[in-house]
Amino acid sequence: MAVAIALCRAGFEAEAAGDLSRLATLAGANVQPRIESGSARVIATLADWDAGRWQRALEAVPPVFIRSLQVGTGPWPLVVPNEKRPDRVTPLVEAFVALAADPAHAPPWHDPWIEYADTNEGKALSPLARALEARLAGALRERAELDPTHGGRHAQRREPRQPHVFLEHGGIGYVGTSDVATGPRWPLGIPRIRVPGGLPSRSAHKLAEAIAVFLGDRADELLHEGQAAVDLGAAPGGWTALLVGRGLHVAAIDNGSLDPRIARHPNVEHLRMDGLDYRPRRPVDWLMCDIVERPVRIATLVAEWIATGLAQRAIVNLKLPMKRRGEEVARCEALIRDRLASAGVDATISIRQLYHDREEVTAYVARVGTPRAPGRPKRAAPPGGRRAQRASGGSPYSSGRTPNRR
Ligand SMILES: C[S@@+](CC[C@H](N)C(=O)[O-])C[C@H]1O[C@@H](n2cnc3c(N)ncnc32)[C@H](O)[C@@H]1O
C-alpha cells in the first residue's frame, strides 16, 4: 500500500483531497484520504497504485490545490523513546533503502527535500528540517544501494527522481519520491522568487509567482520588453509595476488610484473605467486581471479575450469566497475550455493555487502556436513616452473602451 502526502494551504485540505481523488480515479488507484481541517496536508493511502499510470494522470489532471505531492511509505518512527540525542537519519536512510528497491522509486535521486506542513506547528520544524537535510543527503550519497551505477553496466539509466521526507512532527516521518517533470519544483511547493522592493502592493508577489510557476524557464522569452499588456483591476499598481519593470507597456484599468510612482511611469496608461467592459483597440500580448469578481465572470472574460485573439496570453486571479471551491474551479476551467474549443483555438490552460494566493487560485491561459496578428506592429516605447503617444493618437489601448458603468 502506497502512502501519498499532499501539502496545501491550510483550510484547503478538502480541495487537495479532491485533487488526489481525481488523480486516483484516472490512475485506477483507490485513495483513502485523511482530512484534518487546518492541517495544510492530506495523508492518503493508495491501493493499486501504479507509478506509470500515476504519472500519466499527473500529466492529464495536474493538481490545483496540492502544492507538493510525494508517494512512498510511512509513517516511520524517527525517535526511540528516552533517546537523549535522537538520530533521525538512520531510520530515514533505512526507509529510503527499502523504497529504492521498489522499481517505481528506484534511483538515481536528487538530494532529498525535508518538508512539513505550512502551519505554525509545521514551520517550527524548519530548523530541524534544515539540519536533517544536509545530513541525510550525505548519508544517502554514501549508500551503494542508492548509487545509480549499482548493478554495473546493466544498471537502468533514467531521469533522477526527487526524494522527499515529510515530517508530521519531530518523531514521525514519511518518505517518498516524485517525478521531476510532473512533480513539485520547489520544497513545500514554495518557489523562491525575487520581487523588487518598494512595490505598491504585496499583490505583486502573486504575479511574480505566477510567472515563475506557469512560464518557468521561458519567462524571459514569453514576457519581455516591448510587449503590450492590459492589467484589469490594477490599483494600487503592484502587477503593473512588475510588468513595466520588465519593459512592457501597460494599460492599467481601475477606477481606483494608482500609486503616483506607477501612474507617472512613461509605459503606463491609467484608464479609470470598468475592467469588465474595457477592450483594447488593438490586440495585446498579455491580459492580466486581479479584479475581485465572481470567478465565472472572470473565466468568461478571459475565455473571450483569448478566443477572439484580443490577448495571446493571460494570467488571471479567480477569487473563491464560496464553499464549494473545487467545483467552482472545475466549472471555470470547463467554461474556458469549451469557449476556446468552440472558437477552434488551441490553448494551454493551467489553474493553480499559488503560495501567495489566499482564498483564490490563479489561471494561466495561452494560445498555442498562434502567430502574431498580421501587420501588427511590435510595440516599443514611443519617442517622448506616453504623452507623445497620446498626442499622436497612437495608443493601442484608448479607443476600444466602452462607457463606464459606475
Ligand atoms: C486586489 S486589488 C488589485 C491589486 C493589484 N493587482 C495590485 O497589484 O496592486 C483589486 C482591484 O480591482 C479593482 N476593481 C474591482 N472591480 C473592478 C472592475 N469592475 N473594473 C476595474 N477594476 C475593478 C479595485 O478597485 C481594486 O483596485
The ligand as a Gaussian input file, in Angstrom:
#p B3LYP/6-31G(d) Opt

LIG

0 1
 C       -6.916000      43.012000      -5.417000
 S       -6.959000      44.633000      -5.997000
 C       -5.768000      44.597000      -7.248000
 C       -4.376000      44.734000      -6.775000
 C       -3.394000      44.907000      -7.926000
 N       -3.289000      43.677000      -8.707000
 C       -2.027000      45.294000      -7.451000
 O       -1.091000      44.555000      -7.713000
 O       -1.886000      46.355000      -6.845000
 C       -8.420000      44.656000      -6.888000
 C       -8.651000      45.932000      -7.677000
 O       -9.714000      45.686000      -8.573000
 C      -10.426000      46.886000      -8.746000
 N      -11.723000      46.541000      -9.324000
 C      -12.770000      45.895000      -8.766000
 N      -13.761000      45.755000      -9.663000
 C      -13.309000      46.323000     -10.810000
 C      -13.852000      46.467000     -12.108000
 N      -15.059000      46.018000     -12.407000
 N      -13.099000      47.114000     -13.052000
 C      -11.878000      47.567000     -12.762000
 N      -11.311000      47.416000     -11.561000
 C      -12.018000      46.822000     -10.599000
 C      -10.467000      47.501000      -7.366000
 O      -10.640000      48.895000      -7.477000
 C       -9.080000      47.114000      -6.830000
 O       -8.188000      48.197000      -7.023000

